[in-house]
Amino acid sequence: MPSVPRASTSSGGDPGRLDELPTPALVVDKGALDRNLATMAGVWPGRRLRPHVKAHKTSGLARRQAELGHTGFTCATIREVEVMAAAGLGEDLLLANEVLDMRRLGAVVEAGARVTVAVDSDAVLQAAVAGGVREVLIDVNVGLPRCGCDPQDAGRLADAARAAGLEVRGVMGYEGHLMLVADPVERAEKTAGAMALLQKAHADVGGDILSGGGTGTWRTNAVVTELQAGSYALMDTAYAAQDDVPFEQSLTVLATVISVNASQGYAVADAGLKAFGMDHGNPTLPGHAVWYCSDEHTIFSPKDGAPLPALGDRVRFVPAHIDPTCALHERMWMVEGDDVVDCWPVDMRGW
Amino acid sequence: MPSVPRASTSSGGDPGRLDELPTPALVVDKGALDRNLATMAGVWPGRRLRPHVKAHKTSGLARRQAELGHTGFTCATIREVEVMAAAGLGEDLLLANEVLDMRRLGAVVEAGARVTVAVDSDAVLQAAVAGGVREVLIDVNVGLPRCGCDPQDAGRLADAARAAGLEVRGVMGYEGHLMLVADPVERAEKTAGAMALLQKAHADVGGDILSGGGTGTWRTNAVVTELQAGSYALMDTAYAAQDDVPFEQSLTVLATVISVNASQGYAVADAGLKAFGMDHGNPTLPGHAVWYCSDEHTIFSPKDGAPLPALGDRVRFVPAHIDPTCALHERMWMVEGDDVVDCWPVDMRGW
C-alpha cells in the first residue's frame, strides 16, 4: 500500500487543522453531531434506539452512540456485523436484511457476539439454521416494496422458525416509503397504518421486539419498541426539509479550489462524483450554484454577484445523500471550528 | 480487519465458480475485455494510447494494458499515481489534473517513477516546483467548462514553467463535452474545432506531446499524439449507444435474489446504490424493469410476462457508469463463462 494521506491521527499527537487536511475529505462538525446524538437520545433513550450503522459505516461513531446507552445496533450487511463485533460493539446486532449464506454470521456468533437476522422466507430461515445463527426477527412487509413477508404469513414463518430450533425475538417492519412524506400529520397517519400491519403480525409471531422506523418517523412512529434510525447523526438534506426533524447537517465534504476560470465565471473543486453519493443528485454549496460533477471535479459559481473563490480556497459541500457518500471515503475527520480533533476510519465499507 | 470474502485468490489455488462468489461483486467477462483491449490497440497501438486508469482503478487491469504496449498511463488522483508506481507501472505517469500540494508526487518521483502533471495556472506551476515534480503538460481549455488555461495563455504559462526550471513536454486538452455527441459526423467536426485550439496552444508551447481524447472520440480525434481513453476496457452504457464505438460491456455487477414478492410481482437483489455509480441513473438488467435502488437492494420485475426469478438466483446488472461503480468495490473478478479465473484488487480507490 502507498502512503495514506494524514493530517493527524486518531489518538494522540498534535491535532491538525482543517486547512491542512488532504482533500476531498469527509468532515464532521463535532458540535452538531453531539447535539444530534443528544436530541435523539432524549426522545429514544438507551435500548429504545437501535442505531442503524449503514448511514455512517464507522465504528468510531457507533462507539459514541453506545456510550449514550444505545448498545444494540442495526446493520445492513454482513461486513457491518463483522466489524461491529470485532470493535467490541457486538452486544446485540440486528442484520435487518435477508441473507442466503450465513456462514460468516455464524462465525461472528461463535466468536461471542449476539447476532439476530431478519427472515422473510423459508429459504432464509433455513440459511440461518445452516449458517449457525440462532436468533431471528420475522421481517414483515408494511408497504415498502422491498423485503418482508406478507403480514398474513408472519405467524406461520415464526412457527416454522421455532420448529427449526430458532429463537424468534419478534418482528421488524420498515416503513421506508413514508420517511419523506412532507406533511407530518399525513406521515403520522400513514405510519400508523403501516405499523398496524406490524402489530397484527406481532400478535401472530410473539416475542418482545417490534423493530422499525427511521429518522423520518422519529416523531410519528408510536408503535415500535426500538427505532432503527441512522441518518439523524450526520443528516441528509432530504430529511432536513421536514419541519419535525430538527437534526443538523453535521457532515460535509471538504474540497480545494484547484482551478478558476474568471472569464467564464466558474471555479473547479477537487471533489467529484466519486466523493459524493449521487443517487439524490448533485451536492450543494451554500451561496453557490453547482454546475455539474465529473469523476474528480465539481464545477460551481457564486450566486448574487459574489466574487469567485481564489485558487487554494477550501469549500464544504453538502452531499445529497450521506449513506453512499460515507461508503466512498476511507475516513472521516472530526472538527471543532478550524481544529481537527479526531479521525475515524470508515471501517464498515464493502460487503 | 474482519475476514474478507473470497471465492478464489488471484494466484494459484482452485479457480472458483461464478455461483460461489459473495455478492454484490464486480464481474469482468475476460473474453469481452480481451476483445476490447485488442480492438483499441489495433487503432491506437503502444504509446499512442495512454490508458486512463480512473475508469477501473485496478493495477491488475493496467498491467494487462501495459503488456499490450501501452506503458504510459493517465491518472486523475495522486493515489492513482502512487499505486501505479508501487505496482511497477511508473514508466510514464501523467496526472491529468490540477493539484496544489504535490509533495506526495515528488516522493513518487524521488522513488524512481516518471511523473508529469497538468498545469493550468501559475499557482499549480509553483506547486510542481515546490513539490519536486519536474515535468509538466500545459493543460488547455478546449471547450469543456472545467480545468485548463485559456488557449491564449498557454505560451506564457509554458515560458513561466521553463523559467522556473520545469520541463514542458507539451499540451493536453480534454474534449469531454463532446464524448457523447450522438452523430459521429457532428462529433468529428466539433472535435476538430476543439483540437484546433489545442494545436494553436501547442504552437506556442512546444514539446512532443498533444494529449487528449477518450473512448467517445477514439475514431474522431485525429490530432492528439496520445489518446487518454479509459472506459473502452470495461465500457459504459452511454458510450455503447454510439455506432462508431464498438467496445463490449465487459463489466457487470453480480447480485443474488434474496427476496421475491410473488403477489406484487417483484424480486429483490442484494446490490443497491452503494454497489453502483448512480450519477447516470439506475443500473439496468436485460429483460427486466428496474423499479428502484436503495442502499443495499435493487427491486426489479421481469418484462413481457416472463416468470419471476427464484430465491438464490444470480443476476448481473449493467451499471449506468462504470468509473464510480469500480470505486465502490474492493475487487473485481475475472470470469470465463461460469469459471472465475482471476481476482484483481481495485487498489487505486480513495485519494
Contacts between the chains, C-beta under 8 A, distances in Angstrom:
chain1	res1	chain2	res2	distance
A	1	B	86	7.8
A	2	B	79	6.8
A	2	B	82	3.6
A	2	B	83	5.6
A	2	B	85	7.9
A	2	B	86	5.4
A	3	B	82	7.0
A	3	B	104	6.9
A	3	B	107	7.5
A	5	B	78	7.9
A	5	B	104	7.1
A	5	B	351	6.9
A	22	B	101	7.6
A	22	B	351	6.6
A	23	B	351	7.5
A	24	B	351	6.2
A	54	B	295	5.7
A	54	B	296	7.3
A	76	B	295	6.0
A	76	B	296	4.9
A	77	B	296	6.2
A	78	B	5	8.0
A	79	B	2	6.7
A	82	B	2	3.5
A	82	B	3	7.0
A	83	B	2	5.6
A	85	B	2	8.0
A	86	B	1	7.8
A	86	B	2	5.4
A	97	B	258	7.7
A	97	B	270	7.8
A	97	B	296	6.2
A	97	B	297	8.0
A	98	B	258	4.2
A	98	B	259	5.2
A	98	B	268	7.6
A	98	B	270	7.8
A	99	B	258	6.8
A	99	B	270	7.8
A	100	B	256	6.2
A	100	B	258	6.0
A	100	B	311	7.1
A	100	B	312	5.6
A	101	B	22	7.5
A	104	B	3	6.8
A	104	B	5	7.2
A	107	B	3	7.5
A	120	B	259	5.7
A	121	B	259	6.7
A	121	B	260	7.6
A	121	B	311	6.2
A	123	B	311	4.6
A	123	B	312	6.7
A	124	B	258	7.4
A	124	B	259	7.9
A	124	B	311	8.0
A	141	B	261	7.2
A	145	B	261	7.1
A	145	B	264	6.2
A	145	B	266	6.0
A	145	B	291	6.7
A	145	B	299	5.9
A	146	B	259	7.4
A	146	B	268	5.8
A	146	B	294	6.7
A	146	B	297	5.7
A	146	B	299	6.0
A	147	B	258	7.0
A	147	B	259	4.2
A	147	B	268	5.5
A	147	B	297	7.2
A	148	B	259	7.6
A	150	B	263	6.9
A	176	B	294	7.0
A	256	B	100	6.1
A	258	B	97	7.6
A	258	B	98	4.2
A	258	B	99	6.8
A	258	B	100	6.1
A	258	B	124	7.4
A	258	B	147	6.9
A	259	B	98	5.2
A	259	B	120	5.7
A	259	B	121	6.7
A	259	B	124	8.0
A	259	B	146	7.3
A	259	B	147	4.2
A	259	B	148	7.6
A	260	B	121	7.6
A	261	B	141	7.2
A	261	B	145	7.1
A	263	B	150	6.9
A	264	B	145	6.2
A	266	B	145	6.1
A	268	B	98	7.6
A	268	B	146	5.8
A	268	B	147	5.5
A	270	B	97	7.8
A	270	B	98	7.8
A	270	B	99	7.8
A	273	B	277	7.2
A	273	B	279	4.6
A	273	B	324	5.6
A	274	B	323	7.1
A	274	B	324	5.1
A	274	B	327	4.8
A	277	B	273	7.3
A	277	B	278	7.3
A	278	B	277	7.3
A	278	B	278	5.0
A	278	B	279	3.9
A	278	B	324	7.3
A	279	B	273	4.6
A	279	B	278	3.9
A	279	B	293	6.8
A	291	B	145	6.7
A	293	B	279	6.9
A	294	B	146	6.7
A	294	B	176	7.0
A	295	B	54	5.7
A	295	B	76	6.0
A	295	B	323	5.4
A	295	B	324	7.1
A	296	B	54	7.3
A	296	B	76	4.8
A	296	B	77	6.2
A	296	B	97	6.1
A	297	B	97	8.0
A	297	B	146	5.7
A	297	B	147	7.2
A	299	B	145	5.9
A	299	B	146	6.0
A	311	B	100	7.1
A	311	B	121	6.2
A	311	B	123	4.6
A	311	B	124	8.0
A	312	B	100	5.6
A	312	B	123	6.7
A	323	B	274	7.1
A	323	B	295	5.4
A	324	B	273	5.6
A	324	B	274	5.1
A	324	B	278	7.3
A	324	B	295	7.1
A	324	B	328	8.0
A	327	B	274	4.8
A	327	B	328	6.4
A	328	B	324	8.0
A	328	B	327	6.4
A	328	B	328	6.8
A	329	B	350	7.4
A	330	B	350	4.9
A	350	B	329	7.4
A	350	B	330	5.0
A	351	B	5	6.8
A	351	B	22	6.6
A	351	B	23	7.5
A	351	B	24	6.3
